[in-house]
């Protein structure tokens, strides 16, 4: 969940403040992120309950579709961010691509 939310924060730092709909895109991404965070917490408590009650049937504690749903949500968020960048013709803000390595004191090295 937090990985998806980090993509929302990426939108805030990467796209210029004048980009239309930027805040709505971030809010949408964070809604998806919090859904998976709380869903994971819900499943944790379901497994905890199953362990305490000694339930052995996997339907009481296992969700085989969860990894596929999480992967699909991550894929859709990435596609939505790329589509958003293309549709709004967004360029990185000034300074978004700064070089982080120190420059060599000798030219050509």
Order of alpha helices (4+ residues) and beta strands (2+ residues): alpha-alpha-alpha
